[in-house]
């Protein structure tokens, strides 16, 4: 565990509880969920790992960028087969506005439906017939495309749906077959580091960024796993090590990213909520001859929600085993009645006190109204009135630099923004620059979460212990500072795990 000395940033020890609370709507005032519940661990393609949501800007326009990753611990380059999105799973990103944020209701849903085909099924070469130059060319045998549909939920009225457009999934990074993902366009080299300009994206990623109707943009494909943390040590009786070992080093995930114009959400003078779900199609038994007719009449009722995620940490680090599967099946509208108890009395705070601090730890174990304000309902809240979120680059001198003022620790590292719709902890609009005000690629959610747990944010001034964490301080590859932001997928030929 890192030093628990007082936080030494421009924030000092003043008003941090207010800062965290004010990043939420007034009425609602930590490791990722890679393997968060028993049943979902059996369904990789629907198993959510991370949800991201942050305010971005390009060409003079502001956007809410939201992303969902699935398929944890995806090994790059697995031979004749290939990881892919599942045609029988609906991947959905939900955005809540107005009163829907406090209620945990979705105002708008963005649905991604996938379709898979093989250009040539009379070969053993499932994914690659040669060296791929651009997504969908004659050398790419496994072809996945997707449709993006926006669904507006108007209470008391019928939902309205609009197809925003379609896109293509780029190939996985195998190596020789996909050289342009890798340094010097060489399939024998590691994956390219992150870039600061869209013109510098690798050819496959750039070609797969899809313009949709009304100013939306989308991406869906294999990416580096952007979460980092020493999960093995955390769940090995919290016996932390220094330096920590990044459990996700060298692994990929499948990532869906969506850029939403702010005017499509009603403007930027508001705080919105973001979460994501996965739902699996219930296929018919052979004897069910009426299934297709019923499906054509009402396809929605044939899908069952199997995965859900908002903030990092909550289901994995707070919810007890007996309720984990229920969390994945239930709506965020049930969080206040069903899951609030886990935020108010977090077992993880008790475990930190006992296993790390020898039973005399600083973490308040009951009445954690500060944590309930973040996690209930379990939506990532994003203040759209601020300047764009500062973005992470790489962690070494050869990488693209992070934005000035960026801190992986967010507010605990002095990374703050000015809100135009909230008074902020200083009365002048100062709020967190990263999670829990949104979540960026690069936010050290383990360290932010641990620091919040062992501190007391309910009092004024708050008692800050830390920053503290797992001794893993950065990702194994630099993030992109342009859409789709997630880092390049690792090369199947040359990558390593800790």
Phi and psi in degrees as a GROMACS rama.xvg file:
@    title "Ramachandran Plot"
@    xaxis  label "Phi"
@    yaxis  label "Psi"
@TYPE xy
-71.4665  170.077  UNK-2
-53.8809  140.409  UNK-3
-103.94  28.334  UNK-4
-68.1083  161.549  UNK-5
-58.8451  145.509  UNK-6
-65.5684  125.949  UNK-7
-115.024  87.5891  UNK-8
-138.848  173.853  UNK-9
-57.9406  -17.9208  UNK-10
-74.8155  -26.6193  UNK-11
57.5185  -137.345  UNK-12
-115.064  25.8647  UNK-13
-106.611  120.324  UNK-14
69.2985  22.9464  UNK-15
-67.371  -36.4052  UNK-16
-59.138  -43.1998  UNK-17
-64.3366  -37.3602  UNK-18
-62.7691  -43.9323  UNK-19
-67.9781  -42.6566  UNK-20
-67.397  -39.088  UNK-21
-75.1253  -9.64972  UNK-22
-79.3881  -2.46447  UNK-23
-107.057  162.362  UNK-24
-59.2774  146.481  UNK-25
-56.1396  -29.578  UNK-26
-83.7956  -9.14342  UNK-27
-119.537  -1.29181  UNK-28
-65.3967  161.972  UNK-31
-72.2934  165.986  UNK-32
-93.0434  61.855  UNK-33
-72.3889  -37.6952  UNK-34
-139.907  62.4146  UNK-35
-87.5016  -21.4113  UNK-36
-144.227  149.377  UNK-37
-54.4465  -49.7395  UNK-38
-71.2915  -39.7797  UNK-39
-69.3404  -19.8137  UNK-40
-66.3713  -14.6302  UNK-41
-90.0745  0.90009  UNK-42
-136.556  76.5988  UNK-43
-55.9378  -43.8186  UNK-44
-64.7024  -22.2826  UNK-45
-106.684  -0.235368  UNK-46
-83.6318  108.238  UNK-47
-72.4995  137.993  UNK-48
-104.309  -44.618  UNK-49
-151.935  149.613  UNK-50
-123.6  136.093  UNK-51
-122.818  148.41  UNK-52
-158.833  123.761  UNK-53
-158.718  161.104  UNK-54
-85.6494  126.727  UNK-55
-126.374  171.729  UNK-56
-153.71  138.923  UNK-57
-156.555  152.264  UNK-58
52.9077  33.1664  UNK-59
79.4529  6.30575  UNK-60
-119.016  146.969  UNK-61
-96.9966  144.658  UNK-62
-137.371  149.112  UNK-63
-91.2875  113.951  UNK-64
-94.7033  124.254  UNK-65
-125.82  144.086  UNK-66
-144.436  147.188  UNK-67
-129.426  130.217  UNK-68
-115.317  143.678  UNK-69
-135.138  174.589  UNK-70
69.4042  73.1172  UNK-71
-67.9629  152.763  UNK-72
53.0183  45.9818  UNK-73
-78.5866  111.706  UNK-74
-72.1985  123.835  UNK-75
-65.3655  138.581  UNK-76
63.7944  80.2998  UNK-77
-105.38  19.7691  UNK-78
92.0932  -133.738  UNK-79
-70.0402  -23.2401  UNK-80
-100.575  -179.739  UNK-81
-150.906  137.513  UNK-82
-65.9229  146.173  UNK-83
-161.114  165.886  UNK-84
-67.9955  152.04  UNK-85
-96.8059  126.114  UNK-86
-62.8366  -21.8546  UNK-87
-98.0005  15.0304  UNK-88
-120.091  134.346  UNK-89
-94.086  124.257  UNK-90
-103.807  121.181  UNK-91
-131.184  133.234  UNK-92
-107.7  127.054  UNK-93
-111.838  137.232  UNK-94
-121.719  129.028  UNK-95
-108.505  137.697  UNK-96
-129.085  163.073  UNK-97
56.4456  -136.886  UNK-98
-66.6783  -18.7581  UNK-99
-65.9712  -23.7166  UNK-100
-64.4835  -52.932  UNK-101
-64.4562  -29.7001  UNK-102
-83.1223  -14.4863  UNK-103
77.7586  18.8814  UNK-104
-94.8347  147.126  UNK-105
-83.1781  130.097  UNK-106
-88.1848  -42.0482  UNK-107
-130.802  139.381  UNK-108
-119.785  134.598  UNK-109
-113.531  110.408  UNK-110
-102.147  132.91  UNK-111
-112.364  117.125  UNK-112
-112.09  132.049  UNK-113
-108.933  153.156  UNK-114
-136.229  132.138  UNK-115
-118.269  138.574  UNK-116
-147.685  160.938  UNK-117
-111.612  128.937  UNK-118
-63.1103  -34.0863  UNK-119
-140.755  110.357  UNK-120
-93.1411  0.683873  UNK-121
-99.8975  41.9653  UNK-122
-149.181  158.128  UNK-123
-85.6862  -7.88135  UNK-124
-84.2401  87.0185  UNK-125
-63.8429  -45.5072  UNK-126
-100.701  -42.429  UNK-127
-129.465  129.416  UNK-128
-100.308  -5.7521  UNK-129
177.988  -161.679  UNK-130
-81.4514  121.763  UNK-131
-83.0326  129.202  UNK-132
-97.3415  -35.8209  UNK-133
-149.241  147.676  UNK-134
-54.6475  131.88  UNK-135
86.7367  3.65405  UNK-136
-75.1792  -178.783  UNK-137
-65.6382  -16.2942  UNK-138
-86.6046  -10.713  UNK-139
-96.2228  110.71  UNK-140
-85.2508  -44.2096  UNK-141
-83.9853  114.695  UNK-142
-115.856  122.16  UNK-143
-118.006  133.247  UNK-144
-125.543  167.298  UNK-145
-147.418  158.457  UNK-146
-119.338  136.115  UNK-147
-107.185  124.941  UNK-148
-121.846  130.583  UNK-149
-95.2013  132.987  UNK-150
-122.195  121.044  UNK-151
-97.6117  125.096  UNK-152
-99.3816  109.095  UNK-153
-107.468  109.846  UNK-154
-54.4313  129.468  UNK-155
83.9564  -3.90371  UNK-156
-125.942  169.802  UNK-157
-72.2756  139.376  UNK-158
-60.457  144.683  UNK-159
-112.921  134.383  UNK-160
-119.071  141.847  UNK-161
-137.333  125.464  UNK-162
-78.7664  120.081  UNK-163
-85.9557  -24.6856  UNK-164
149.185  -173.569  UNK-165
-131.248  158.459  UNK-166
-146.194  174.038  UNK-167
-121.056  142.092  UNK-168
-85.01  127.332  UNK-169
-71.6873  166.165  UNK-170
-68.3941  157.495  UNK-171
-68.1349  159.004  UNK-172
-86.5138  95.8447  UNK-173
-87.1245  -37.2019  UNK-174
134.088  -100.375  UNK-175
-61.0744  -38.0757  UNK-176
-73.5641  -18.4818  UNK-177
-133.713  61.6881  UNK-178
-66.1652  -28.0661  UNK-179
-73.0228  -10.3808  UNK-180
-72.2524  -19.5591  UNK-181
-111.498  162.986  UNK-182
-56.2147  135.854  UNK-183
60.8634  21.5237  UNK-184
53.1168  39.6335  UNK-185
-118.369  117.862  UNK-186
-64.4223  -12.1967  UNK-187
-91.3924  -2.23021  UNK-188
-102.683  159.417  UNK-189
-64.0151  165.708  UNK-190
-61.7837  149.396  UNK-191
-65.1662  146.693  UNK-192
-75.1159  173.294  UNK-193
-67.1927  160.599  UNK-194
-126.128  163.785  UNK-195
-104.584  -12.1565  UNK-196
-129.365  140.708  UNK-197
-59.0936  -31.986  UNK-198
-65.2886  -18.2571  UNK-199
-97.455  -1.35934  UNK-200
-60.645  150.514  UNK-201
-61.5436  156.533  UNK-202
-62.2337  -34.8187  UNK-203
-71.1297  -45.0426  UNK-204
-64.744  -45.8775  UNK-205
-59.0618  -41.4227  UNK-206
-70.8278  -22.7513  UNK-207
-91.4356  -6.71071  UNK-208
-74.0309  119.291  UNK-209
-110.428  126.532  UNK-210
-78.4232  130.632  UNK-211
-114.859  -178.314  UNK-212
-62.6468  153.878  UNK-213
61.3592  24.1435  UNK-214
89.3389  2.11801  UNK-215
-72.7409  153.223  UNK-216
-135.211  149.421  UNK-217
-136.166  161.324  UNK-218
-151.675  142.968  UNK-219
-146.967  125.048  UNK-220
174.325  -177.489  UNK-221
-72.4508  137.3  UNK-222
-141.797  160.967  UNK-223
-59.6648  146.678  UNK-224
-73.0713  111.224  UNK-225
-78.3683  -7.6979  UNK-226
-84.1274  144.25  UNK-227
-136.466  141.746  UNK-228
173.39  156.598  UNK-229
-91.1292  72.852  UNK-230
-65.3327  -36.6024  UNK-231
-59.5798  -41.7562  UNK-232
-73.1207  -40.6092  UNK-233
-59.4492  -43.1193  UNK-234
-95.1086  13.5211  UNK-235
-108.981  62.2384  UNK-236
58.8126  30.7752  UNK-237
56.1502  31.6265  UNK-238
-86.9665  86.6971  UNK-239
-74.4745  157.32  UNK-240
-130.955  158.308  UNK-241
-134.568  117.127  UNK-242
-75.2339  157.792  UNK-243
-74.3403  164.815  UNK-244
-113.131  124.432  UNK-245
-73.0653  111.209  UNK-246
-64.3086  -24.7881  UNK-247
-97.9116  6.20546  UNK-248
-57.7293  126.28  UNK-249
82.3108  1.78379  UNK-250
-101.632  151.918  UNK-251
-108.968  169.159  UNK-252
-139.124  175.594  UNK-253
-105.168  125.694  UNK-254
-121.533  134.833  UNK-255
-111.12  127.631  UNK-256
-126.868  142.966  UNK-257
-138.419  130.155  UNK-258
-104.182  116.991  UNK-259
-110.421  117.598  UNK-260
-59.8757  136.61  UNK-261
-61.7637  -33.2773  UNK-262
-67.7258  -17.9182  UNK-263
-74.7412  -12.0354  UNK-264
-108.865  4.94616  UNK-265
98.3149  15.27  UNK-266
100.177  176.813  UNK-267
-100.041  -0.558469  UNK-268
-87.0866  62.1197  UNK-269
-165.958  166.328  UNK-270
-110.949  129.248  UNK-271
-114.053  165.518  UNK-272
-120.148  144.994  UNK-273
-132.703  133.445  UNK-274
-149.045  173.408  UNK-275
-137.384  153.826  UNK-276
-137.537  157.932  UNK-277
-124.681  139.569  UNK-278
-132.858  134.948  UNK-279
-104.702  139.289  UNK-280
-70.7616  129.319  UNK-281
-83.7134  107.323  UNK-282
-78.411  152.416  UNK-283
-77.0903  156.535  UNK-284
-78.2471  159.64  UNK-285
-59.1439  -32.1793  UNK-286
-81.56  -5.72326  UNK-287
-86.2922  84.1662  UNK-288
-73.7529  -20.4373  UNK-289
-91.1054  4.26775  UNK-290
-62.1416  -46.3885  UNK-291
-63.9702  -39.3985  UNK-292
-63.0338  -43.427  UNK-293
-66.7571  -38.4487  UNK-294
-63.3516  -42.3892  UNK-295
-64.7623  -33.8291  UNK-296
-71.4961  -40.3932  UNK-297
-151.564  79.137  UNK-298
-64.8237  -29.5085  UNK-299
-58.635  -37.4794  UNK-300
-74.6132  -4.69751  UNK-301
-95.1487  2.81845  UNK-302
-106.963  138.786  UNK-303
-118.35  126.377  UNK-304
-67.3515  127.895  UNK-305
-121.56  -14.3458  UNK-306
-141.998  147.427  UNK-307
-152.193  144.767  UNK-308
-158.629  141.499  UNK-309
-122.567  -99.3551  UNK-310
-68.0294  150.338  UNK-311
-65.9028  152.88  UNK-312
90.6239  -31.9093  UNK-313
-63.4705  -58.4871  UNK-314
-65.4446  -40.7813  UNK-315
-73.6349  -41.1797  UNK-316
-102.748  -8.59436  UNK-317
-122.17  -43.2807  UNK-318
-79.4567  132.766  UNK-319
-68.7464  157.243  UNK-320
-53.0182  -40.2617  UNK-321
-64.5621  -18.6227  UNK-322
-115.193  -0.674074  UNK-323
-64.0369  -47.953  UNK-324
-64.324  -36.6334  UNK-325
-62.9795  -40.5399  UNK-326
-56.048  -45.3742  UNK-327
-66.7768  -24.1529  UNK-328
-92.8338  -18.8337  UNK-329
-95.9491  161.75  UNK-330
-82.3965  154.632  UNK-331
-64.0979  -15.3479  UNK-332
-66.351  -16.873  UNK-333
-94.3984  -1.75215  UNK-334
-62.5925  -41.3561  UNK-335
-62.361  -37.4123  UNK-336
-88.0246  -28.7277  UNK-337
-105.33  -37.449  UNK-338
-116.899  -2.94569  UNK-339
-60.1587  -33.2399  UNK-340
-59.1685  -30.7669  UNK-341
-74.1677  -29.2511  UNK-342
-77.2493  -36.5895  UNK-343
-70.3346  -34.0402  UNK-344
-131.917  75.2074  UNK-345
-75.634  123.407  UNK-346
-60.7813  -31.56  UNK-347
-62.9203  -34.4143  UNK-348
-62.1963  -42.0555  UNK-349
-64.8434  -42.5189  UNK-350
-64.2269  -40.1569  UNK-351
-60.4506  -43.5551  UNK-352
-61.7383  -41.0185  UNK-353
-81.2372  -49.3231  UNK-354
-85.5842  -28.8018  UNK-355
-98.7249  -39.8591  UNK-356
-105.747  9.84226  UNK-357
68.7731  24.7577  UNK-358
95.4695  -8.26983  UNK-359
-121.702  44.5231  UNK-360
-80.6251  168.361  UNK-361
-87.8927  -10.5958  UNK-362
-70.9212  121.402  UNK-363
-62.9034  133.051  UNK-364
-102.994  -11.4457  UNK-365
-133.894  162.742  UNK-366
54.0854  44.4749  UNK-367
-84.2318  69.069  UNK-368
-63.9435  -25.0832  UNK-369
-65.2415  -42.2556  UNK-370
-71.5735  -36.8389  UNK-371
-61.7255  -33.405  UNK-372
-65.4799  -26.7054  UNK-373
-84.9887  -47.2274  UNK-374
-94.5185  -13.6986  UNK-375
-119.823  119.149  UNK-376
-67.7989  159.745  UNK-377
-81.4414  72.9279  UNK-378
-121.346  144.761  UNK-379
-79.4427  116.545  UNK-380
-90.1027  133.548  UNK-381
-128.237  121.301  UNK-382
-81.4662  115.996  UNK-383
-88.1734  -3.66079  UNK-384
-87.1637  -7.50543  UNK-385
-85.0767  177.94  UNK-386
-67.3535  163.709  UNK-387
-57.8348  150.49  UNK-388
-63.071  142.797  UNK-389
-71.7492  143.071  UNK-390
-111.284  147.588  UNK-391
-83.9842  147.876  UNK-392
-111.212  -132.973  UNK-393
-96.1943  -178.737  UNK-394
-110.729  4.77706  UNK-395
-131.215  172.123  UNK-396
-66.968  -19.5946  UNK-397
-86.6563  -6.39307  UNK-398
-91.2564  165.957  UNK-399
-63.3832  134.509  UNK-400
-72.0417  146.845  UNK-401
-69.0069  158.299  UNK-402
-60.8977  147.563  UNK-403
-58.3504  132.078  UNK-404
88.8561  -8.26644  UNK-405
-68.7979  139.278  UNK-406
-137.547  133.169  UNK-407
-61.8178  -20.9941  UNK-408
-89.6763  2.36741  UNK-409
57.1939  -127.958  UNK-410
-62.6236  -30.4491  UNK-411
-70.7502  -13.3162  UNK-412
-110.891  14.7869  UNK-413
80.3996  12.1477  UNK-414
-87.7074  102.744  UNK-415
-131.756  161.444  UNK-416
-127.96  166.315  UNK-417
-107.207  121.819  UNK-418
-91.2407  146.779  UNK-419
-101.549  -2.49041  UNK-420
-122.088  -3.92617  UNK-421
-129.736  145.759  UNK-422
-69.2502  -23.3046  UNK-423
72.3781  171.633  UNK-424
-73.3255  -16.7749  UNK-425
-104.593  4.35902  UNK-426
80.3991  -2.86872  UNK-427
-120.827  17.0509  UNK-428
93.4986  9.25892  UNK-429
-73.3691  121.453  UNK-430
-136.889  169.244  UNK-431
-58.9454  143.804  UNK-432
-87.487  -13.7988  UNK-433
-139.138  -160.309  UNK-434
-54.9143  133.218  UNK-435
-91.7705  8.82913  UNK-436
-90.7036  87.9596  UNK-437
76.6589  -179.2  UNK-438
-146.261  122.935  UNK-439
-100.539  158.459  UNK-440
-63.7208  123.398  UNK-441
110.374  -20.7043  UNK-442
-59.1553  127.75  UNK-443
-84.3341  81.3894  UNK-444
-68.5254  -24.9336  UNK-445
-66.289  -51.3279  UNK-446
-67.3378  -39.3437  UNK-447
-63.3574  -43.9475  UNK-448
-66.0963  -44.2819  UNK-449
-63.2033  -43.1579  UNK-450
-61.6226  -42.2084  UNK-451
-64.3684  -39.0497  UNK-452
-64.5133  -41.7676  UNK-453
-88.9853  -2.35351  UNK-454
-99.3285  168.394  UNK-455
-117.398  101.535  UNK-456
-94.9477  7.97005  UNK-457
-89.4103  -16.4147  UNK-458
-105.828  162.329  UNK-459
-128.864  117.621  UNK-460
-73.1568  152.549  UNK-461
-69.8134  156.616  UNK-462
-94.9879  111.9  UNK-463
-104.657  119.693  UNK-464
-111.054  109.373  UNK-465
135.331  -158.875  UNK-466
-69.1184  150.117  UNK-467
-135.87  163.266  UNK-468
174.236  -150.685  UNK-469
-104.868  6.67865  UNK-470
68.3182  22.6381  UNK-471
-115.843  116.441  UNK-472
-115.151  9.11865  UNK-473
-173.72  162.174  UNK-474
-76.1974  162.195  UNK-475
-82.1  -4.62471  UNK-476
-149.665  145.989  UNK-477
-69.4127  142.775  UNK-478
-77.4986  160.052  UNK-479
-82.4057  145.529  UNK-480
-101.461  15.5058  UNK-481
-133.994  159.129  UNK-482
-54.7001  133.137  UNK-483
-92.7304  12.5922  UNK-484
71.842  -43.2578  UNK-485
-59.9928  149.065  UNK-486
-75.6421  161.973  UNK-487
-57.9784  138.298  UNK-488
-65.729  146.564  UNK-489
-68.9635  148.693  UNK-490
-72.6188  130.886  UNK-491
-64.7879  -21.9149  UNK-492
-87.842  -30.3957  UNK-493
-143.383  100.838  UNK-494
-159.341  163.821  UNK-495
-143.66  152.678  UNK-496
-110.47  160.367  UNK-497
